[in-house]
Amino acid sequence: MGVWRRLLVFGGVSLRGCGGVRVPLGGSRLVICRRQFSGAESETLKQRRSQIMSRGLPKQKPIEGVKQVIVVASGKGGVGKSTTAVNLALALAANDSSKAVGLLDVDVYGPSIPKMMNLKGNPELSQSNLMRPLLNYGIACMSMGFLVEETAPLVWRGLMVMSAIEKLLRQVDWGQLDYLVVDMPPGTGDVQLSVSQNVPISGAVIVSTPQDIALMDAHKGAEMFRKVHVPVLGLVQNMSVFQCPKCKHKTHIFGADGARRLARTLDLDILGDIPLHLNIREASDTGQPIVFSQPESDESWDLFCVFREHVWRVHVYIHHVLGSPASEEEGLGHGGQQAGPSFLSFLEPLESVLHI
């Protein structure tokens, strides 16, 4: 038997005939009304509540020309989410030259993609009055950073932000994309909900440092995606360790294995660890992502290991959870020129993983 409790506070007013208990509360009285429902009535109430809650929610509509959407998110800002998103897009493109990859920056207040991808300028308009993405390293990119001055702050309220997000989602001529990587803003607010509820998402990756403060918000981010029925592919532990370039001593500046503990709590996998390294920071700041500019470096290998796990999970979800038949063409094989020939040797293990 379910119990429906309603707490009502009335100043000096007495309710009768509800089986309530009156409790004095200052100059008011707290009236507790209880009503018990049968199992059938309780189930009907739940269904009615679900119907009411579903009203007004947007219908999910795929982005025209885009097959799969992958979001990279974090609860906390400054944990390396944009760096992860950029290098993931480049790794997807480098892995298979037949796959078209796009990168969408929906961090309206703090867009990072233009600088990291070394892109400037305003998008051109197509004959259909749609914005054409800017292109670099073989990746089609769109960001609010292309539409405003680099140093101009966006002092916008929620409705203006949501209008901008709608334009970035629906008024861009992506052509035909196999993957669209979405760099989400930090937090669990309007933008995250709008993207999750408007667009079918193949999977989300949560990026966090091992620090407890960052992990608290990463936990919230993962739970948010679960609430809106977006599969969380796993966690990336960024800035996991710092190695002194001279003595090679390793220091866990932000703590050790915090993201791994969170992954166990959430029953998720760790996609990999990315070290805190000067080369990664410099490559991002100069607009030459390390997967592209230094494919033979240890840092590129660390990033690639993350992306190999990421791509494998996306592949498994698409073909086994969604029921889309896997084929030889959909597997992740050789190809790609963006990251240099030496990078292709890192991609060889994918063939055995995806063609079991």
Secondary structure, 3 states (H helix, E strand, C coil): CEEEEEEEEECCCCCCCCCCEEEEECCEEEEEEEEEECHHHHHHHHHHHHHHHHCCCCCCCCCCCEEEEEEEECCCCCCCHHHHHHHHHHHHHHHCCCCCEEEEECCCCCCCHHHHCCCCCCCCECCCCCECCEEECCEEEEEHHHCCCCCCCCCCCHHHHHHHHHHHHHCECCCCEEEEEEECCCCCCHHHHHHHHHCCCCEEEEEECCCHHHHHHHHHHHHHHHHCCCCEEEEEEECCCEECCCCCCEECCCCCCHHHHHHHHHCCCEEEEECCCHHHHHHHHCCCCHHHHCCCCHHHHHHHHHHHHHHHHHHHHHHHHCCCCCCCCCCCCCCCCCCCHHHHHHHCHHHHHHCC
